[in-house]
Amino acid sequence: MTQPDQEAPIRSGPVVDVLLADGDVATVRMLQPDDRDALLDLHRRTDPDNLRLRFFTASPATARRYAEGLLDRADQVIVLVVVRHDILIGVAAAELVGPDTAEVAFLVDPAAHGLGIGTLLLEHLAAAARNRGIERFVAEMLAENGPMIKVFADAGFGYRRTLERGVISLELDTVASVRAVAAADAREARAEARSLAPLLRPAPSQSSVSAGTALASAAPC
Ligand SMILES: CC(C)(COP(=O)(O)OP(=O)(O)OC[C@H]1O[C@@H](n2cnc3c(N)ncnc32)[C@H](O)[C@@H]1OP(=O)(O)O)[C@@H](O)C(=O)NCCC(=O)NCCS
């Protein structure tokens, strides 16, 4: 079994191509110093509702300070980003709060919600954390944050949660359970089917291009 490497540089890690739920391809990798402008831009274009879900305040200044802090604290925080077509569209951070525990937080470009990016970030962050001996994630989220709660619940990792005054405190095992592996496999298969669908559909004849295109986009994948 691979031993955790707590001395591994926190910015080193694999660059992995991933399939999104719409069949498009993106890359998951560690945040790099060159990502500064793109990371600030992701926080800048996040709308007030999503800022509030993420930071418990809609203040753009808070979001900016947080993003700058991530870039400055590279030795203490594991930060993963998702990049699609050269645009940084997601970020996840795991910050040590105990010898084997990290606090995690996620932000996905509102224009790219529902494509599985939050889930992919959680899976890859858990793998990066396990490699560094982190066995547990903790997170706090507003009780109304359905999408985040769903990401944690559906990923298949063991978790416990408590609710107090509208805030959910969650504790999640980073170990990939059988359920987590099965959930990831099922998601990957669905995305792969979507990415192949345009190739597998019969090409429309020259005379019926517009009708064929309309049919193709309405057909189930
Ligand atoms: C929470 C968040 C990271 C989820 O990212 P995501 O990439 O949309 O997550 P996924 O695509 O993996 O979605 C998980 C589920 O939530 C659903 N979902 C995502 N965004 C949604 C939205 N805005 N409204 C309704 N459902 C949504 C997805 O459809 C998916 O459900 P499915 O499995 O049935 O398809 C993202 O919504 C976000 O950045 N929110 C603002 C910041 C935040 O709240 N951070 C969490 C605090 S730590």
The ligand as a Gaussian input file, in Angstrom:
#p B3LYP/6-31G(d) Opt

LIG

0 1
 C      -21.736000      23.717000      -4.266000
 C      -21.036000      23.722000      -5.611000
 C      -19.522000      23.734000      -5.378000
 C      -21.441000      22.473000      -6.398000
 O      -20.708000      22.474000      -7.597000
 P      -21.272000      21.780000      -8.940000
 O      -20.121000      21.683000      -9.871000
 O      -22.476000      22.460000      -9.415000
 O      -21.616000      20.351000      -8.344000
 P      -22.050000      19.110000      -9.191000
 O      -22.262000      19.433000     -10.627000
 O      -21.101000      18.038000      -8.834000
 O      -23.521000      18.952000      -8.632000
 C      -23.987000      18.161000      -7.590000
 C      -25.492000      18.148000      -7.634000
 O      -26.048000      19.411000      -7.289000
 C      -26.878000      19.858000      -8.334000
 N      -26.674000      21.302000      -8.471000
 C      -25.530000      21.958000      -8.661000
 N      -25.753000      23.309000      -8.725000
 C      -27.090000      23.463000      -8.563000
 C      -27.940000      24.601000      -8.496000
 N      -27.447000      25.849000      -8.630000
 N      -29.263000      24.403000      -8.307000
 C      -29.736000      23.154000      -8.175000
 N      -28.976000      22.053000      -8.203000
 C      -27.667000      22.199000      -8.392000
 C      -26.389000      19.154000      -9.563000
 O      -27.416000      19.057000     -10.531000
 C      -26.004000      17.818000      -9.013000
 O      -27.132000      17.014000      -8.878000
 P      -27.214000      15.671000      -9.726000
 O      -26.130000      14.805000      -9.178000
 O      -28.583000      15.214000      -9.429000
 O      -26.975000      16.093000     -11.133000
 C      -21.464000      24.962000      -6.446000
 O      -22.875000      25.000000      -6.498000
 C      -20.931000      26.274000      -5.899000
 O      -19.828000      26.703000      -6.220000
 N      -21.723000      26.938000      -5.042000
 C      -21.342000      28.236000      -4.475000
 C      -20.245000      28.099000      -3.474000
 C      -20.607000      27.161000      -2.373000
 O      -21.757000      27.053000      -1.951000
 N      -19.609000      26.483000      -1.823000
 C      -19.851000      25.546000      -0.753000
 C      -19.467000      26.094000       0.558000
 S      -18.016000      25.233000       1.058000

